[in-house]
Amino acid sequence: MTTDDRVQSTLSVVIVTFNSARVVLDALDGLTGIDDLELVVIDNASADDTVDVVRSAWPSATLIENHENVGFARAVNEGVRRSNGDLVMLLNPDAQIGAHGIRVLRDALGSNPGDVVAPFVEQPAPQRIVSAGRMPTVWRMFTHYFGLSRLSARLPLLEGHYLLPRQVHGTMPVEWVTGACFVVARRTWDEVGGLSERWFMYAEDIEFCHRVRRAGRRVWLAPEARATHLVGQSDSSASTTVNADWVLNLRDFYATDLALSRRSVGLWTAVVASGLGLRGLVAAVRHGTGSPAARRFSGYSRALVRSTR
């Protein structure tokens, strides 16, 4: 390992907040007592007490107060530019990782300098999938949404876009990890150009990992490091609206970066819309047509279909 490849100890943790007063304190508490840590918080014009909570809990933090919500990727890129560490960690305000997890990620980067490393991200609900896996190709989306990925322990070809918990054994290479929590060397971040700002939110973490791998680097999942993520709770505002941006952006990423032809984009849309619709139907049978799961999956499916008109 050359001097240039050694991972330095200074870690810049970048957190983007938006109405996150209820949850951000837990994220900050997990970072206490960690040496050589710089905290940068970018607030996207919160209407609650987020800024006051951060300022009170961590007076030494670099706190950037945007006058409007500029979106996740743009805010992250702004925060990284204002940071100074040799390592950069993205951390959602509704995610938490402690000293042990950060030490594991640093050690993993020491063995794989220049790569991206993420913890196993746990969620409050029973965990059926891992927030990491394979690129969203037609095949990987098909095996995931139609249940074939459950057979992938014996047939790795059947692995889906999301890994399943039982498929994770030790630190392993993957094709993408969630932007809720990962660590990357600053020089790799600068080399690939940070997060894409073409979407307001969602899919930018997968697209970033794609560019990292195209640059000859690797993406790792280190399950000895554990983080928790209260998915979707960084914005405390209550809403029953189905937000399909994640799947629409994923389709855009596939069409722009992965698709071999326009026909394959149509096939991708048909596969994913059918898979989501099927899950909505199953949820309706099990829990009723008005259940959150039924409305959510059906809404995602309809949004994809509408996007093709």
Backbone as numpy.savetxt, mean C-alpha at the origin, in Angstrom:
# Nx Ny Nz CAx CAy CAz Cx Cy Cz
30.12 -5.99 -0.53 29.27 -4.80 -0.53 30.15 -3.56 -0.53
29.91 -2.63 -1.43 30.70 -1.41 -1.51 30.21 -0.40 -0.49
31.03 0.64 -0.31 30.63 1.68 0.63 29.31 2.32 0.22
29.13 2.51 -1.12 27.91 3.14 -1.61 26.68 2.29 -1.35
26.86 0.97 -1.21 25.73 0.07 -1.05 25.34 -0.15 0.42
26.12 0.35 1.34 25.80 0.15 2.74 24.57 0.97 3.11
23.65 0.31 3.82 22.45 1.02 4.26 22.79 1.83 5.50
22.56 3.13 5.43 22.84 4.00 6.56 21.72 3.87 7.59
21.97 4.39 8.80 21.04 4.16 9.90 19.95 5.21 9.99
20.11 6.37 9.32 19.12 7.42 9.47 17.84 7.08 8.70
16.72 7.07 9.40 15.44 6.68 8.81 14.48 7.86 8.84
13.98 8.25 7.68 12.96 9.29 7.60 11.60 8.61 7.45
10.73 8.81 8.43 9.37 8.27 8.37 8.44 9.35 7.85
7.76 9.06 6.74 6.90 10.04 6.07 5.44 9.58 6.23
4.63 10.42 6.86 3.22 10.12 7.11 2.36 11.21 6.49
1.38 10.81 5.70 0.41 11.75 5.12 -0.90 11.62 5.90
-1.39 12.74 6.41 -2.62 12.72 7.21 -3.74 13.49 6.52
-4.96 13.04 6.79 -6.16 13.76 6.37 -7.28 13.37 7.34
-7.65 14.29 8.21 -8.66 14.01 9.24 -8.31 12.74 10.01
-7.08 12.69 10.48 -6.55 11.46 11.09 -6.35 11.57 12.59
-6.99 12.52 13.23 -6.75 12.77 14.65 -7.04 11.54 15.52
-8.03 10.73 15.12 -8.41 9.56 15.93 -7.37 8.46 15.93
-6.55 8.42 14.88 -5.68 7.25 14.70 -4.20 7.57 14.69
-3.82 8.79 14.37 -2.40 9.06 14.11 -1.55 8.93 15.36
-2.14 9.14 16.54 -1.35 9.05 17.77 -0.79 7.64 17.96
-1.56 6.61 17.62 -1.06 5.24 17.72 0.12 5.02 16.77
0.04 5.58 15.58 1.15 5.46 14.63 2.41 6.11 15.20
2.25 7.28 15.81 3.40 7.99 16.38 3.95 7.27 17.60
3.08 6.71 18.42 3.53 5.99 19.62 4.43 4.82 19.26
4.15 4.16 18.13 4.96 3.03 17.72 6.38 3.41 17.35
6.60 4.70 17.08 7.92 5.16 16.63 8.79 5.68 17.77
8.26 5.76 18.96 9.01 6.33 20.07 10.17 5.41 20.47
11.26 6.03 20.89 12.41 5.28 21.37 13.28 4.67 20.29
13.06 5.05 19.04 13.86 4.52 17.93 14.95 5.51 17.58
16.19 5.04 17.58 17.32 5.92 17.32 17.38 6.33 15.85
17.99 7.48 15.61 18.25 7.95 14.24 16.99 7.97 13.39
15.94 8.53 13.95 14.67 8.59 13.23 14.25 10.04 13.05
13.88 10.39 11.85 13.34 11.70 11.52 11.89 11.52 11.10
11.00 12.35 11.65 9.58 12.25 11.33 9.15 13.44 10.49
8.50 13.14 9.36 7.94 14.17 8.49 6.46 13.86 8.31
5.60 14.80 8.66 4.16 14.64 8.53 3.64 15.70 7.57
2.90 15.26 6.57 2.28 16.17 5.60 0.78 16.08 5.80
0.18 17.18 6.22 -1.26 17.18 6.44 -1.98 17.77 5.24
-2.93 17.02 4.72 -3.67 17.42 3.51 -4.95 18.18 3.86
-4.76 19.32 4.59 -5.87 20.22 4.90 -6.95 19.54 5.73
-6.54 18.90 6.82 -7.51 18.26 7.71 -8.45 19.29 8.32
-9.69 18.86 8.53 -10.69 19.72 9.18 -10.80 19.42 10.67
-10.10 18.40 11.15 -10.15 18.06 12.57 -8.87 18.54 13.26
-8.52 17.91 14.39 -7.38 18.35 15.20 -6.09 17.61 14.87
-5.97 17.04 13.69 -4.80 16.25 13.35 -3.50 17.03 13.57
-3.42 18.23 13.07 -2.20 19.02 13.17 -1.81 19.25 14.63
-2.77 19.59 15.47 -2.50 19.82 16.88 -2.03 18.55 17.57
-2.65 17.42 17.23 -2.25 16.14 17.82 -0.80 15.83 17.47
-0.43 15.98 16.21 0.94 15.69 15.79 1.92 16.64 16.45
1.60 17.92 16.46 2.51 18.92 17.02 2.73 18.67 18.51
1.68 18.28 19.22 1.80 18.02 20.66 2.57 16.73 20.94
2.30 15.69 20.15 2.92 14.39 20.39 4.37 14.35 19.96
4.74 15.10 18.91 6.10 15.00 18.35 6.56 16.42 17.95
6.95 17.24 18.93 7.31 18.64 18.62 8.45 18.80 17.62
9.33 17.82 17.54 10.48 17.93 16.65 10.17 17.52 15.21
8.95 17.06 14.96 8.60 16.61 13.60 8.61 17.77 12.62
8.97 17.48 11.39 8.76 18.43 10.31 7.31 18.30 9.88
6.54 19.36 10.10 5.10 19.33 9.85 4.78 20.26 8.69
4.29 19.70 7.61 3.93 20.45 6.41 2.41 20.53 6.34
1.87 21.74 6.34 0.42 21.92 6.32 -0.02 22.40 4.94
-0.57 21.50 4.17 -1.09 21.88 2.85 -2.42 22.60 3.01
-2.69 23.54 2.12 -3.93 24.30 2.18 -5.07 23.61 1.45
-4.76 22.53 0.76 -5.78 21.72 0.11 -5.31 20.27 0.10
-6.25 19.38 -0.12 -5.91 17.96 -0.19 -5.32 17.67 -1.57
-4.01 17.50 -1.62 -3.33 17.33 -2.91 -3.22 15.86 -3.30
-3.78 14.96 -2.49 -3.69 13.55 -2.80 -2.52 12.88 -2.10
-2.55 11.56 -2.09 -1.55 10.80 -1.34 -0.16 10.89 -1.97
-0.04 10.58 -3.24 1.28 10.49 -3.87 1.99 11.84 -3.87
1.28 12.88 -4.24 1.91 14.21 -4.28 2.38 14.63 -2.90
1.58 14.33 -1.87 1.97 14.68 -0.50 3.19 13.87 -0.06
3.19 12.57 -0.38 4.35 11.75 -0.02 5.61 12.28 -0.68
5.54 12.56 -1.96 6.72 13.06 -2.67 7.23 14.37 -2.06
6.30 15.21 -1.66 6.67 16.46 -1.00 7.38 16.19 0.32
6.85 15.23 1.09 7.46 14.89 2.36 8.85 14.30 2.21
9.03 13.43 1.23 10.34 12.83 1.01 11.36 13.90 0.61
10.94 14.85 -0.22 11.85 15.93 -0.60 12.29 16.75 0.60
11.43 16.86 1.61 11.76 17.66 2.79 12.51 16.85 3.85
12.71 15.57 3.62 13.38 14.71 4.59 14.86 14.57 4.26
15.61 13.99 5.21 17.07 13.93 5.06 17.66 12.55 5.25
16.87 11.55 5.62 17.42 10.24 5.94 17.92 9.47 4.72
18.83 8.55 4.98 19.32 7.66 3.92 18.29 6.59 3.58
17.39 6.32 4.53 16.29 5.39 4.30 14.98 6.16 4.43
13.99 5.77 3.64 12.67 6.39 3.69 11.65 5.31 4.03
10.82 5.59 5.03 9.70 4.70 5.35 8.39 5.44 5.10
7.51 4.85 4.31 6.15 5.33 4.19 5.31 4.64 5.24
4.51 5.41 5.95 3.66 4.85 7.00 2.32 5.57 6.98
1.24 4.81 6.84 -0.09 5.41 6.90 -0.39 5.88 8.31
-1.21 6.91 8.47 -1.54 7.38 9.82 -2.38 6.38 10.61
-3.05 5.45 9.91 -3.82 4.41 10.59 -3.08 3.08 10.62
-1.75 3.15 10.45 -0.90 1.96 10.55 0.07 2.13 11.71
0.57 1.02 12.23 1.49 1.09 13.36 2.54 0.00 13.24
3.78 0.39 13.46 4.88 -0.57 13.51 5.80 -0.14 14.64
6.37 -1.10 15.35 7.19 -0.79 16.50 8.68 -0.93 16.21
9.47 -0.78 17.28 10.92 -0.79 17.15 11.44 -2.11 16.58
10.86 -3.23 17.02 11.32 -4.52 16.52 11.09 -4.64 15.01
9.90 -4.26 14.56 9.60 -4.35 13.15 10.52 -3.48 12.31
10.79 -2.28 12.78 11.70 -1.40 12.04 13.11 -1.97 12.01
13.53 -2.57 13.10 14.87 -3.19 13.13 14.94 -4.33 12.11
13.90 -5.13 12.02 13.88 -6.22 11.04 13.97 -5.67 9.62
13.22 -4.62 9.33 13.24 -4.03 7.99 14.60 -3.45 7.66
15.23 -2.79 8.64 16.57 -2.25 8.42 17.57 -3.38 8.14
17.47 -4.45 8.92 18.38 -5.59 8.71 18.16 -6.21 7.33
16.89 -6.30 6.92 16.60 -6.88 5.61 17.18 -6.01 4.49
17.11 -4.71 4.66 17.71 -3.82 3.67 19.22 -3.91 3.69
19.78 -4.18 4.86 21.22 -4.37 4.94 21.68 -5.55 4.10
20.84 -6.57 4.03 21.17 -7.75 3.22 20.78 -7.56 1.76
19.88 -6.61 1.51 19.39 -6.37 0.14 19.39 -4.87 -0.14
20.56 -4.23 -0.16 20.62 -2.78 -0.31 20.02 -2.33 -1.64
19.32 -1.23 -1.59 18.72 -0.69 -2.80 17.36 -1.24 -3.13
16.89 -2.22 -2.36 15.59 -2.83 -2.64 14.49 -2.16 -1.81
13.28 -2.68 -1.91 12.13 -2.26 -1.09 11.79 -3.41 -0.16
11.56 -3.09 1.11 11.21 -4.12 2.09 9.97 -3.67 2.87
9.03 -4.58 3.06 7.80 -4.28 3.78 7.54 -5.33 4.84
6.83 -4.97 5.90 6.43 -5.95 6.91 5.18 -6.71 6.48
4.85 -7.72 7.24 3.55 -8.38 7.09 2.53 -7.45 7.76
1.60 -6.95 6.98 0.64 -5.98 7.48 -0.63 -6.70 7.92
-0.90 -6.62 9.20 -2.07 -7.29 9.77 -3.24 -6.33 9.84
-4.45 -6.87 9.70 -5.67 -6.07 9.74 -6.58 -6.58 10.85
-7.46 -5.72 11.37 -8.30 -6.11 12.50 -9.23 -7.28 12.19
-9.80 -7.28 10.98 -10.75 -8.35 10.62 -9.99 -9.63 10.32
-10.67 -10.78 10.33 -10.00 -12.03 9.94 -9.30 -11.87 8.59
-8.02 -12.20 8.57 -7.19 -11.89 7.41 -7.19 -13.03 6.41
-7.77 -12.77 5.24 -7.83 -13.78 4.19 -6.77 -13.56 3.11
-6.26 -12.34 3.01 -5.25 -12.03 2.00 -4.13 -11.23 2.64
-3.00 -11.18 1.95 -1.84 -10.39 2.38 -1.74 -9.19 1.45
-1.40 -8.04 2.01 -1.27 -6.82 1.20 0.07 -6.81 0.48
0.26 -7.80 -0.34 1.47 -7.99 -1.15 1.18 -9.12 -2.11
1.94 -9.19 -3.19 1.69 -10.30 -4.09 2.28 -10.11 -5.46
1.50 -10.47 -6.48 1.96 -10.46 -7.87 1.30 -9.31 -8.63
1.90 -8.94 -9.74 1.35 -7.87 -10.56 -0.07 -8.23 -11.03
-0.93 -7.23 -11.21 -2.34 -7.50 -11.56 -2.54 -7.83 -13.03
-1.93 -8.90 -13.46 -2.15 -9.37 -14.83 -3.52 -10.04 -14.92
-3.96 -10.32 -16.12 -5.25 -11.01 -16.29 -5.24 -12.33 -15.53
-4.15 -13.09 -15.65 -4.10 -14.40 -15.02 -4.13 -14.29 -13.50
-3.33 -13.37 -12.94 -3.27 -13.24 -11.48 -4.59 -12.74 -10.91
-5.28 -11.87 -11.64 -6.59 -11.42 -11.17 -7.62 -12.53 -11.29
-7.54 -13.32 -12.34 -8.46 -14.45 -12.51 -8.29 -15.47 -11.39
-7.05 -15.87 -11.11 -6.84 -16.89 -10.07 -7.27 -16.38 -8.70
-7.12 -15.06 -8.46 -7.55 -14.51 -7.17 -9.06 -14.49 -7.06
-9.72 -13.86 -8.02 -11.16 -13.63 -7.87 -12.00 -14.87 -8.07
-11.46 -15.89 -8.72 -12.24 -17.12 -8.92 -11.74 -18.28 -8.07
-10.93 -17.96 -7.04 -10.60 -18.94 -6.01 -9.49 -19.91 -6.31
-8.89 -19.86 -7.50 -7.84 -20.82 -7.83 -6.57 -20.60 -7.01
-6.38 -19.38 -6.52 -5.17 -19.10 -5.74 -5.11 -19.90 -4.45
-6.24 -20.41 -4.02 -6.25 -21.25 -2.82 -5.49 -22.55 -3.03
-5.27 -22.93 -4.28 -4.55 -24.17 -4.60 -3.08 -23.92 -4.88
-2.63 -22.68 -4.68 -1.27 -22.32 -5.12 -0.16 -22.85 -4.22
-0.50 -23.39 -3.04 0.55 -23.97 -2.21 1.25 -25.11 -2.94
0.47 -25.84 -3.75 1.05 -26.94 -4.53 1.38 -26.52 -5.96
0.68 -25.50 -6.43 0.90 -25.03 -7.80 1.14 -23.52 -7.77
2.39 -23.08 -7.62 2.69 -21.65 -7.55 2.17 -20.85 -8.73
1.96 -21.52 -9.87 1.43 -20.83 -11.03 0.06 -20.22 -10.74
-0.63 -20.75 -9.73 -1.96 -20.27 -9.40 -1.97 -19.12 -8.39
-0.80 -18.65 -7.99 -0.76 -17.51 -7.07 -1.51 -16.34 -7.68
-2.27 -15.62 -6.83 -3.07 -14.51 -7.32 -2.39 -13.17 -7.09
-3.12 -12.13 -7.43 -2.63 -10.77 -7.22 -2.28 -10.54 -5.76
-3.10 -11.08 -4.86 -2.82 -11.03 -3.43 -2.31 -12.40 -2.97
-1.27 -12.39 -2.17 -0.85 -13.63 -1.55 -1.82 -13.99 -0.43
-1.85 -15.25 -0.08 -2.63 -15.73 1.05 -1.69 -15.92 2.23
-2.17 -15.74 3.47 -1.27 -15.85 4.62 -0.46 -17.14 4.67
-1.05 -18.25 4.25 -0.34 -19.52 4.34 0.76 -19.65 3.28
0.81 -18.72 2.34 1.86 -18.75 1.32 3.12 -18.01 1.76
3.07 -17.35 2.90 4.18 -16.53 3.36 5.05 -17.34 4.31
6.30 -17.57 3.89 7.24 -18.35 4.70 8.59 -17.66 4.67
8.90 -16.89 5.70 10.19 -16.21 5.75 10.26 -15.05 4.76
11.34 -14.31 4.84 11.53 -13.18 3.93 11.54 -13.68 2.49
10.70 -13.10 1.67 10.50 -13.65 0.33 10.33 -12.51 -0.69
10.78 -12.73 -1.93 10.57 -11.73 -2.97 9.11 -11.74 -3.43
8.56 -10.56 -3.63 7.22 -10.41 -4.17 7.29 -9.37 -5.29
6.16 -9.09 -5.90 6.16 -8.12 -6.99 5.61 -6.77 -6.57
4.85 -6.74 -5.47 4.39 -5.45 -4.93 4.09 -5.60 -3.45
4.18 -4.48 -2.75 3.80 -4.41 -1.34 2.97 -3.14 -1.15
2.23 -3.10 -0.08 1.36 -1.96 0.17 2.14 -0.73 0.61
1.67 0.43 0.16 2.26 1.69 0.58 1.88 2.08 1.99
1.08 1.26 2.69 0.76 1.56 4.08 1.99 1.52 4.96
2.98 0.71 4.57 4.23 0.64 5.32 5.28 -0.10 4.50
6.31 0.62 4.07 7.48 -0.03 3.49 8.68 0.89 3.64
9.87 0.30 3.49 11.12 1.05 3.61 11.90 0.88 2.31
12.53 1.97 1.88 13.31 1.96 0.65 14.50 2.89 0.84
15.63 2.56 0.23 16.79 3.45 0.26 16.48 4.71 -0.53
16.94 5.84 -0.02 16.65 7.10 -0.70 17.19 7.11 -2.13
18.36 6.53 -2.33 18.92 6.57 -3.68 18.07 5.77 -4.67
17.41 4.71 -4.20 16.49 3.98 -5.06 15.23 4.81 -5.32
14.72 5.45 -4.28 13.57 6.33 -4.43 13.86 7.40 -5.48
15.02 8.03 -5.36 15.38 9.08 -6.32 15.61 8.52 -7.72
16.20 7.33 -7.78 16.49 6.72 -9.08 15.23 6.44 -9.89
14.18 5.95 -9.22 12.96 5.60 -9.95 11.95 6.75 -10.00
12.20 7.81 -9.21 11.37 9.00 -9.32 10.22 9.13 -8.37
10.24 8.40 -7.23 9.17 8.53 -6.25 7.85 7.96 -6.74
6.77 8.36 -6.09 5.44 7.85 -6.44 4.88 8.60 -7.65
4.16 7.89 -8.48 3.47 8.51 -9.60 2.32 9.36 -9.07
2.19 10.56 -9.61 1.13 11.47 -9.19 -0.04 11.50 -10.19
-0.11 10.49 -11.04 -1.19 10.52 -12.04 -2.54 10.14 -11.45
-2.54 9.56 -10.24 -3.79 9.28 -9.54 -3.83 10.05 -8.24
-5.01 10.42 -7.80 -5.16 11.12 -6.53 -4.79 10.20 -5.37
-5.22 8.96 -5.47 -4.93 7.98 -4.43 -5.23 6.59 -4.97
-4.50 5.59 -4.50 -4.63 4.18 -4.86 -3.83 3.81 -6.11
-3.22 2.62 -6.06 -2.45 1.99 -7.15 -1.04 2.53 -7.27
-0.74 3.65 -6.62 0.61 4.21 -6.78 1.68 3.33 -6.14
1.33 2.56 -5.11 2.32 1.68 -4.49 2.68 0.52 -5.42
1.68 -0.05 -6.10 1.94 -1.14 -7.04 2.75 -0.64 -8.23
2.39 0.52 -8.74 3.12 1.09 -9.87 4.57 1.42 -9.48
4.77 1.90 -8.26 6.13 2.19 -7.78 6.96 0.91 -7.73
6.39 -0.15 -7.16 7.11 -1.42 -7.10 7.45 -1.94 -8.49
6.56 -1.71 -9.44 6.81 -2.13 -10.82 8.05 -1.43 -11.37
8.16 -0.12 -11.12 9.33 0.61 -11.60 10.60 0.21 -10.86
10.49 -0.10 -9.58 11.64 -0.57 -8.82 12.18 -1.86 -9.42
11.30 -2.79 -9.76 11.72 -4.06 -10.33 12.27 -3.87 -11.75
11.69 -2.96 -12.50 12.20 -2.69 -13.85 13.60 -2.07 -13.79
13.91 -1.40 -12.68 15.24 -0.80 -12.52 16.27 -1.82 -12.04
15.88 -3.09 -11.91 16.80 -4.14 -11.51 16.86 -4.38 -10.02
16.00 -3.69 -9.27 15.91 -3.90 -7.82 14.84 -4.96 -7.52
14.74 -5.31 -6.25 13.74 -6.30 -5.86 12.84 -5.75 -4.75
11.71 -6.40 -4.59 10.74 -6.05 -3.57 10.58 -7.25 -2.64
10.69 -7.02 -1.33 10.70 -8.10 -0.36 9.57 -7.94 0.65
9.03 -9.07 1.06 8.11 -9.13 2.20 8.85 -9.82 3.33
8.95 -9.12 4.48 9.68 -9.64 5.64 8.69 -9.88 6.77
8.10 -11.08 6.85 7.00 -11.31 7.80 7.41 -11.31 9.26
8.72 -11.39 9.55 9.14 -11.28 10.95 8.83 -9.88 11.48
8.79 -8.91 10.58 8.35 -7.56 10.94 6.83 -7.50 10.79
6.17 -7.04 11.82 4.70 -6.97 11.80 4.24 -5.53 11.95
3.26 -5.16 11.17 2.61 -3.87 11.29 1.10 -4.11 11.30
0.37 -3.18 11.86 -1.08 -3.25 11.83 -1.62 -2.10 10.99
-2.74 -2.31 10.34 -3.34 -1.29 9.48 -4.85 -1.34 9.62
-5.42 -0.24 10.10 -6.87 -0.12 10.21 -7.39 0.40 8.88
-7.54 -0.48 7.92 -7.77 -0.10 6.52 -8.92 0.88 6.39
-8.64 2.02 5.73 -9.67 2.98 5.41 -10.09 3.88 6.55
-9.37 3.87 7.68 -9.80 4.67 8.81 -8.94 5.90 9.05
-8.03 6.22 8.11 -7.23 7.42 8.27 -8.06 8.68 8.06
-9.16 8.56 7.32 -10.11 9.66 7.18 -11.29 9.35 8.06
-11.48 10.15 9.10 -12.50 9.84 10.10 -13.91 10.17 9.65
-14.07 10.79 8.51 -15.42 11.13 8.06 -16.19 9.88 7.67
-17.41 9.80 8.11 -18.23 8.62 7.82 -18.87 8.75 6.45
-18.88 7.66 5.70 -19.50 7.68 4.38 -19.94 6.29 4.01
-21.10 6.19 3.36 -21.57 4.90 2.88 -21.34 4.78 1.37
-20.69 5.77 0.78 -20.43 5.76 -0.66 -19.37 4.73 -1.00
-19.59 3.95 -2.05 -18.61 2.98 -2.50 -17.56 3.71 -3.34
-16.32 3.66 -2.91 -15.22 4.31 -3.64 -14.51 3.25 -4.47
-14.71 3.31 -5.77 -14.13 2.32 -6.68 -12.82 2.79 -7.29
-12.26 3.88 -6.79 -11.04 4.42 -7.40 -9.92 3.39 -7.44
-9.84 2.54 -6.42 -8.72 1.59 -6.36 -8.73 0.65 -7.56
-9.91 0.15 -7.94 -9.97 -0.81 -9.05 -9.90 -0.09 -10.39
-10.44 1.12 -10.46 -10.33 1.89 -11.70 -8.87 2.29 -11.96
-8.17 2.67 -10.90 -6.75 3.02 -11.05 -5.91 1.79 -11.38
-6.29 0.66 -10.79 -5.57 -0.57 -11.08 -5.74 -0.94 -12.55
-6.95 -0.76 -13.06 -7.19 -1.01 -14.49 -6.35 -0.06 -15.34
-6.27 1.20 -14.94 -5.47 2.17 -15.68 -3.99 1.78 -15.67
-3.51 1.33 -14.51 -2.12 0.87 -14.42 -1.89 -0.32 -15.34
-2.81 -1.28 -15.31 -2.66 -2.44 -16.18 -2.64 -2.02 -17.64
-3.57 -1.17 -18.03 -3.68 -0.75 -19.43 -2.44 0.00 -19.90
-1.85 0.79 -19.00 -0.72 1.63 -19.37 0.61 0.90 -19.30
0.77 0.03 -18.30 2.09 -0.53 -18.02 2.23 -2.03 -18.28
1.14 -2.77 -18.28 1.25 -4.22 -18.36 0.60 -4.84 -19.60
-0.43 -4.21 -20.11 -1.23 -4.82 -21.18 -0.43 -4.95 -22.47
-0.65 -6.06 -23.16 0.00 -6.30 -24.44 -0.82 -5.75 -25.60
-2.11 -5.53 -25.38 -2.98 -5.05 -26.46 -4.25 -4.48 -25.86
-5.03 -3.76 -26.66 -6.32 -3.26 -26.21 -7.27 -4.40 -25.88
-7.14 -5.49 -26.62 -7.99 -6.65 -26.35 -7.74 -7.21 -24.95
-6.48 -7.21 -24.53 -6.17 -7.73 -23.20 -6.74 -6.82 -22.11
-6.82 -5.51 -22.38 -7.45 -4.61 -21.42 -8.93 -4.95 -21.27
-9.58 -5.23 -22.38 -10.99 -5.63 -22.32 -11.17 -6.93 -21.57
-10.26 -7.88 -21.79 -10.32 -9.16 -21.07 -10.11 -8.95 -19.59
-9.14 -8.10 -19.22 -8.87 -7.80 -17.81 -10.14 -7.23 -17.16
-10.74 -6.29 -17.82 -11.95 -5.65 -17.28 -13.07 -6.67 -17.09
-13.25 -7.55 -18.06 -14.30 -8.56 -17.97 -14.04 -9.53 -16.82
-12.79 -9.96 -16.69 -12.44 -10.91 -15.63 -12.67 -10.29 -14.25
-12.15 -9.09 -14.05 -12.23 -8.46 -12.73 -13.66 -8.05 -12.40
-14.38 -7.49 -13.36 -15.77 -7.10 -13.12 -16.61 -8.34 -12.80
-16.37 -9.44 -13.51 -17.12 -10.68 -13.24 -16.78 -11.22 -11.86
-15.49 -11.21 -11.52 -15.07 -11.71 -10.22 -15.64 -10.90 -9.07
-15.61 -9.58 -9.21 -16.18 -8.72 -8.17 -17.69 -8.89 -8.10
-18.33 -8.99 -9.26 -19.77 -9.20 -9.27 -20.17 -10.51 -8.61
-19.39 -11.57 -8.88 -19.66 -12.86 -8.25 -19.53 -12.77 -6.73
-18.51 -12.05 -6.27 -18.35 -11.90 -4.82 -19.50 -11.10 -4.22
-19.98 -10.09 -4.97 -21.14 -9.35 -4.50 -22.37 -10.23 -4.40
-22.53 -11.13 -5.37 -23.68 -12.05 -5.35 -23.60 -13.01 -4.17
-22.41 -13.56 -3.93 -22.23 -14.47 -2.79 -22.51 -13.74 -1.48
-22.02 -12.51 -1.35 -22.26 -11.74 -0.13 -23.74 -11.44 0.04
-24.45 -11.19 -1.06 -25.88 -10.91 -0.98 -26.64 -12.14 -0.51
-26.26 -13.32 -0.99 -26.91 -14.56 -0.58 -26.66 -14.83 0.90
-25.43 -14.59 1.33 -25.07 -14.91 2.71 -25.56 -13.88 3.72
-25.50 -12.60 3.33 -25.75 -11.53 4.31 -26.86 -10.57 3.93
-27.43 -10.73 2.75 -28.49 -9.83 2.31 -27.98 -8.83 1.29
-28.89 -8.40 0.40 -28.48 -7.50 -0.67 -28.03 -6.14 -0.16
-28.50 -5.76 1.02 -28.11 -4.46 1.57 -26.88 -4.51 2.45
-26.25 -5.66 2.56 -25.07 -5.77 3.42 -23.92 -4.96 2.84
-23.02 -4.47 3.71 -21.88 -3.67 3.21 -21.05 -4.40 2.17
-20.79 -5.71 2.39 -19.96 -6.45 1.44 -20.64 -6.57 0.09
-21.94 -6.85 0.08 -22.67 -6.99 -1.17 -22.67 -5.67 -1.94
-22.94 -4.58 -1.24 -22.96 -3.27 -1.90 -21.57 -2.89 -2.41
-20.55 -3.21 -1.62 -19.18 -2.83 -1.99 -18.73 -3.56 -3.25
-18.81 -4.89 -3.24 -18.34 -5.65 -4.40 -19.17 -5.35 -5.65
-20.48 -5.24 -5.48 -21.33 -4.93 -6.63 -21.02 -3.54 -7.17
-20.75 -2.61 -6.27 -20.40 -1.25 -6.69 -19.11 -1.21 -7.47
-18.11 -1.96 -7.01 -16.84 -2.04 -7.73 -17.06 -2.59 -9.14
-17.85 -3.65 -9.23 -18.09 -4.29 -10.52 -18.79 -3.33 -11.47
-19.81 -2.66 -10.99 -20.56 -1.73 -11.85 -19.67 -0.58 -12.31
-18.80 -0.09 -11.42 -17.92 1.02 -11.79 -16.97 0.61 -12.91
-16.47 -0.62 -12.85 -15.59 -1.09 -13.92 -16.33 -1.18 -15.25
-17.55 -1.71 -15.20 -18.33 -1.83 -16.44 -18.63 -0.46 -17.02
-19.01 0.48 -16.16 -19.31 1.84 -16.64 -18.09 2.51 -17.25
-16.91 2.18 -16.74 -15.69 2.84 -17.22 -15.37 2.48 -18.67
-16.00 1.42 -19.19 -15.71 1.00 -20.56 -16.67 1.62 -21.58
-17.67 2.34 -21.10 -18.70 2.87 -22.01 -18.25 4.20 -22.60
